[in-house]
Every structure is written in structure tokens, then in C-alpha cells.
Amino acid sequence: MTSLRRSALLGLVFLILTPLFAFGQRQAPFDHHGGPGGPGGPGGHGGPCGPPDPVMGLAGRILHDLDLSDAQKGQIHALIQTHVDNDLKPLIQDFGEARHELENRVWNPAASEKDIAEAADALSQASLALERGRHRLAADLLGVLSKSQQRSFHEMLAAARPPTPPGPPEDAPEGGR
């Protein structure tokens, strides 16, 4: 893989997985307490203006929109909690640390291209491990759904679009000044 492609891929991964850094502050999926800007509210995880849920991604919104029984919701909550506690939490931590190390090297004028490539490779490996953990969670969650619900879920997921990334902050310095 060329350096440019790897950088583009890592940038995309970073953009998609940035919400994982807020993992410690999130509430359980389907828990929509709190006001605007909180989980489930505008600007919060899973809200219409915010990023997808850090563990569930776009699937969290879709599962919430499915007609699930109370028993299914309970099973989903339990599975998510089990995977987070036993599998995903350390993977998210490793990903965050690898991302931080790459960021430090990118902004270090003394870092060589090799230093950056090594950190990018470490981030790629951490990302792969995290996505494998999320895949195991996905397999377990899909097992809770009926065949009809699975079909609806996959149709909705195929049609879903990730949130548009934000532009520069309003107070960002303008170029050339």
C-alpha cells in the first residue's frame, strides 16, 4: 500500500472512529436520558446532529429504529455490556493510544517518515483489532434478531450514510493572515 493511500485510509479510520475517544462518557445504547447535546439528543451520540454511537456505529441508530421486543432490547443491552467490559474497552484504549502516538509523531518536526510510518502501521493494527472485536459483537447482536429484522437491519444499514464531518471551527484562523 502506498504511503498516500495508507495516510488516506488512516485519515478515514480516524474520522469514523473519533467518537471512540469519548467512550468513557457514553451511556448505554437505547438509554436516551439527558437533554439536547446529551446521548440521544441533538448533537449527542446517536442524535440527528451527532456522531454514531462509539461502539455500535451506524448500527446503533438502526437497531433503535427496529421494532424490537423488550426481551430483545434487554438481550442487546446485556451483549453490548459484556463485549465492552470483556473485549472492546481494552481495544478502544489501544486504538486511542496508537492514534495519540501517531498524532505526536506527525506534529514532531524531528520525526522521520519512517517514524510516522511505524506509528501509522501500529494504528492500523489497533484499528483492525478493534474492528474484529466489533465484528464479534455484531455477530452476537444479529443473533438476537429475527430473519425479518435482520433483513430490515441490513437494508437500513446499506441505505444509511455516516454523518457529514464538521468544517473548521468558526474561530479558526483564516489562511494567509
Legacy VTK file of the C-alpha trace (Angstrom):
# vtk DataFile Version 3.0
C-alpha trace
ASCII
DATASET POLYDATA
POINTS 177 float
0.000 0.000 0.000
1.414 3.386 -0.927
2.123 5.963 1.721
-0.559 8.278 0.298
-3.198 5.539 0.311
-2.231 4.477 3.810
-2.499 8.078 5.007
-5.883 8.491 3.339
-7.122 5.220 4.829
-5.886 6.142 8.286
-7.481 9.570 7.978
-10.802 7.947 7.116
-10.461 5.483 10.005
-9.664 8.367 12.340
-12.683 10.318 11.128
-15.016 7.379 11.608
-13.600 6.244 14.934
-13.032 9.634 16.573
-16.142 9.161 18.733
-14.401 6.222 20.406
-12.287 8.675 22.365
-15.433 9.790 24.162
-16.173 6.189 25.106
-15.826 6.696 28.841
-18.540 9.349 28.818
-21.177 7.494 26.853
-24.351 5.912 28.151
-25.586 2.515 27.139
-27.289 2.309 23.734
-31.053 2.832 23.869
-30.600 4.953 27.018
-31.849 8.345 25.934
-31.812 10.306 29.159
-30.417 13.796 29.170
-31.200 16.899 27.258
-30.067 18.345 23.977
-26.427 17.656 23.333
-26.506 14.557 25.529
-26.676 10.985 24.331
-29.688 10.564 22.101
-30.275 14.311 21.903
-29.316 16.685 19.128
-25.549 16.721 18.907
-25.125 13.676 21.165
-24.176 10.128 20.282
-26.890 8.699 18.107
-28.626 12.064 17.804
-29.513 13.583 14.463
-26.575 16.022 14.572
-24.011 13.955 16.410
-21.663 11.109 15.612
-22.810 7.498 15.694
-22.579 5.615 18.966
-18.889 4.816 19.596
-19.291 1.056 19.899
-22.271 0.496 17.645
-21.512 2.921 14.824
-24.398 3.491 12.418
-25.910 0.190 13.536
-26.898 1.718 16.888
-29.323 4.103 15.225
-30.700 1.348 13.050
-31.217 -1.087 15.931
-33.021 1.660 17.813
-35.370 2.163 14.849
-36.206 -1.554 14.536
-39.349 -2.858 16.185
-37.627 -4.780 18.980
-39.381 -6.505 21.850
-38.448 -5.621 25.413
-36.747 -9.005 25.688
-34.635 -8.286 22.588
-33.677 -4.859 23.940
-32.613 -6.482 27.195
-30.534 -9.087 25.376
-28.898 -6.406 23.251
-28.049 -4.309 26.311
-26.530 -7.332 28.049
-24.477 -8.332 24.993
-23.152 -4.825 24.482
-22.188 -4.505 28.139
-20.466 -7.892 28.118
-18.485 -7.123 24.956
-17.494 -3.672 26.173
-16.383 -4.931 29.568
-14.595 -8.052 28.324
-13.342 -7.214 24.846
-13.888 -3.762 23.411
-12.716 -1.499 26.215
-9.030 -2.522 26.009
-9.190 -2.458 22.200
-10.586 1.072 22.269
-7.838 2.065 24.703
-5.158 0.566 22.447
-6.625 2.358 19.428
-6.676 5.678 21.277
-3.084 5.287 22.403
-1.923 4.353 18.887
-3.794 7.324 17.429
-2.222 9.627 20.020
1.261 8.324 19.227
0.739 8.915 15.508
-0.535 12.428 16.186
2.553 13.159 18.295
4.856 11.954 15.534
3.017 13.865 12.798
3.474 17.103 14.720
7.082 16.406 15.756
9.459 18.163 13.338
12.226 15.711 14.292
10.128 12.663 13.313
11.181 10.902 10.147
8.905 9.416 7.507
9.868 6.021 8.945
8.751 7.123 12.453
5.397 8.228 11.068
5.006 5.043 9.004
5.716 2.895 12.089
3.110 4.763 14.126
0.628 4.560 11.241
1.188 0.809 10.999
0.613 0.451 14.759
-2.612 2.428 14.428
-3.694 0.234 11.527
-3.128 -2.898 13.624
-5.005 -1.413 16.598
-7.856 -0.425 14.286
-8.006 -3.924 12.818
-8.137 -5.487 16.282
-10.925 -3.103 17.299
-12.971 -3.812 14.173
-12.588 -7.546 14.757
-13.972 -7.038 18.271
-16.872 -5.002 16.884
-17.470 -7.772 14.332
-17.792 -10.338 17.134
-20.301 -8.043 18.854
-22.211 -7.609 15.598
-22.478 -11.374 15.111
-23.895 -11.795 18.612
-26.357 -8.919 18.199
-27.611 -10.154 14.851
-28.334 -13.494 16.536
-30.924 -11.732 18.707
-32.864 -10.503 15.660
-35.420 -12.488 13.691
-34.685 -13.186 9.998
-37.121 -10.434 9.044
-35.464 -7.975 11.433
-32.050 -8.940 10.085
-33.225 -8.209 6.534
-34.621 -4.837 7.590
-31.451 -4.070 9.530
-29.189 -4.805 6.545
-31.389 -2.805 4.166
-31.344 0.177 6.525
-27.590 -0.118 7.064
-26.951 -0.218 3.310
-29.032 2.944 2.874
-27.527 4.786 5.884
-24.930 7.462 5.401
-22.367 8.459 8.009
-22.672 11.958 9.421
-21.023 14.725 7.457
-17.726 15.681 9.042
-17.699 19.145 10.570
-15.878 22.003 8.886
-13.205 24.095 10.552
-14.197 25.770 13.821
-15.748 29.200 13.440
-12.881 30.746 15.388
-10.184 29.052 13.273
-7.574 31.433 11.893
-8.036 32.243 8.229
-5.304 31.274 5.784
-2.786 33.943 4.815
-3.334 36.157 7.862
LINES 1 178
177 0 1 2 3 4 5 6 7 8 9 10 11 12 13 14 15 16 17 18 19 20 21 22 23 24 25 26 27 28 29 30 31 32 33 34 35 36 37 38 39 40 41 42 43 44 45 46 47 48 49 50 51 52 53 54 55 56 57 58 59 60 61 62 63 64 65 66 67 68 69 70 71 72 73 74 75 76 77 78 79 80 81 82 83 84 85 86 87 88 89 90 91 92 93 94 95 96 97 98 99 100 101 102 103 104 105 106 107 108 109 110 111 112 113 114 115 116 117 118 119 120 121 122 123 124 125 126 127 128 129 130 131 132 133 134 135 136 137 138 139 140 141 142 143 144 145 146 147 148 149 150 151 152 153 154 155 156 157 158 159 160 161 162 163 164 165 166 167 168 169 170 171 172 173 174 175 176
